[in-house]
Amino acid sequence: MTLVTKEAPDFTAEAVMPDNSFSKITLSSYRGRYVILLFYPLDFTFVCPTEILAFDKKLEEFKKRNCEVLGISVDSVYTHFAWKMTPVEKGGIGNIQYPLVSDLSKNISRSYGILFDESVSLRGLFLIDKEGIVRHELINDLPLGRSVDEALRVLDALQFFETHGEVCPANWRPGEEAMKPTPEGVAEYLAKHGKD
């Protein structure tokens, strides 16, 4: 069951914040901004730090687009904190600058439909719009890391559609032609680009 087009399940949970403090955050308090929820299986594992660091490296790109990134796993805030305090060259993530949410009860992962074997989260990525509606979801199996550039591309496409009303074809990037969502618009677009 997909959450796309539905209101994102709300939650309040403890998180390790960018300044390394512990704080409760509520998803619905982010209304008015876009949110990327980045679920990952566990701290101190293998593919996870590469994803966490890749999103941190591009964090300013998300912020320029009025989008917050929230990492979430079934670990405690204490494990998140320990992982942040571990240097990257020793398998940690260092002082990343977006919150890491603790889903120790596994209720958040369950509500997003990505709890695997009642133990860990699959690699779920959810793009939530300013009204709290899920507009995109991507769920990978445990060994498959996600693309930060694709997450940014989908965010750009959503914002382009919201601003211009035109839909974004396969592999669309900012600055490229989109299409009017009509039979004529499709025909016009394909006449120009269908053989590319």
Beta strands, then each sheet from edge to edge (+ up, - down):
strand 1: 12-16
strand 2: 22-26
strand 3: 34-39
strand 4: 67-73
strand 5: 100-102
strand 6: 115-116
strand 7: 120-121
strand 8: 123-128
strand 9: 134-140
sheet 1: 2+ 1- 5+ 4+ 3+ 8- 9+
sheet 2: 6+ 7-
end
